[in-house]
Amino acid sequence: MTLTRTRAAARRRRWTAVLGATVLAFAAGGALAAPAQATGAGLSVEFPTRCVPPPIAGIPPIEGVTTAVISVDNASPKVGDTVSVTYSITKPAASNPVDLALPADILTPTGTVVLGGAQTGQVNVTGPKKNPPVPGKGAFPGFSMTGTFTVTAPGAITLSPGDYNIHTSYIMELDTPCTVLDPPAPVSETVQAGDQTVPNERTLELGASSGAPATRVTVTGAEFTPLTEVTVAARAGAAETADRMTVTTDSEGGFVARLKVNDLATTGIVAYEGGSWNAEKGAGPLPYQVIDDTPTPPNSQKITATVRAGELSMTQAGDAVALSAVDFGQGGAATGALQTVTVKDFRGGPAGWSVTGKVTDFTGPGGAIGADQLSWTPACVAEEGSPSACTAGSAGPVGAGATLASTANGTVTGGEFTLDAGLSLDVPAFTAPGAYAGVLTLTLS
């Protein structure tokens, strides 16, 4: 008797392609910008601010309005996860306090993001030493600062802009600290934190790795939820066969089942809690083979062919998209096309798939163009002979999440599919000339 044992792990195949989309070159020119870090964009907010110029300027404190937006790289973290935060100030309340023009790349911003709701505290953020030239007494340009925090509690965690400081390193080191006059400032972003993921420790053990048709194999499970119904089923590749049964676990989460296996295509056995397979509440598959013991007639030969299950995968034709330029003072739609995406579903099971996208803010010399200003018109074509039909997502804003294309669950699914989309970024009329870049992230699940 062969004893086969494995520890089940929660496996979920997800493929993610990060597209360096979308670089805009405005009529006034400007070098192509590098893609920004993937984020989930928050709301642009305004708040009163008091900025204190350096004493050498000889001018009193300035009270004005700051415009800012906060974004995160993960809007649905779990306890224990680290979240990256970007604090972008699109319109500072302060300006160059002296008549002397300031050259490029001498401003270094620092600041804080205030946490509230399920978790309180603050996140220290810092920006790069990078800026366009600032004329004497001219307005300071927009800038972004980044930092991280670790999630310590589940629930809604709010993020609000906090105090910030503009440090200049030219001739002498000077600071212009700006404080929120009526803290806290309005909430710009909210993350929904979940409980910490519980490791899946469920295990299976088979009494044999093969058997004749209709043979019962002993399946032993452990570390399942106590006193819970569990489905024990045979699989042919990624699809379950008709060979299945249900058992109830004991007070310690264990069970012993005697599963009759008939299907000659069987490749493995799984067990799971709930109405359908769930990698987070299941174990297996453990390999199992049905050996056809039907006698071969005299002077004949039994010929067997095997069809192997493949994978679900996604590729793209390129990783950068250049949208058409728009004119300063006019703005409008900067248009282009998504790099063609190809999805291959060669699993041979009953599950469909979907491709979703989310985009960051588009950052550039004038601050940021919001992620919600990018829209797409998806299209999807299934290659001839594909068992599944492909459905394109709805036309509209991409923002923090939209569907590019999908296929439905069915008795038999699979095929090869080509995904495209027309892209359009709505650029405000008086956006400062230059290149604005964002990152569109596509996820296959």
Protein Blocks (a to p, Z undefined) as FASTA:
>chain_A
ZZddddddddddddddddfbdddddfkbpadddddddddddddddddddddddfklopac
dddddddddddfbfbbcehiacddddddfbdfbdcfbfbdcdehiaccddddddehjbgc
ddddddddddddddehiacdddddddddddfbgcjdddddddddddddehiacddddddf
bacdddfbdcdddddddddfbdcddfbfbdcehiacddddehiaehiacdddddehjbcc
fbdcdddddfkopacdddddfblkbgbdcddedjbdcfklcgcjdddddddfbdcdehia
cddddddddddddddfbfcdcdddddehkgpaddddddddddddfkopabdcdddddddd
dddfkopadfklpccdddddddehiabacddddeddfklodcfbdcdddfbgcddddddd
dddddddfklcedddddddddddZZ
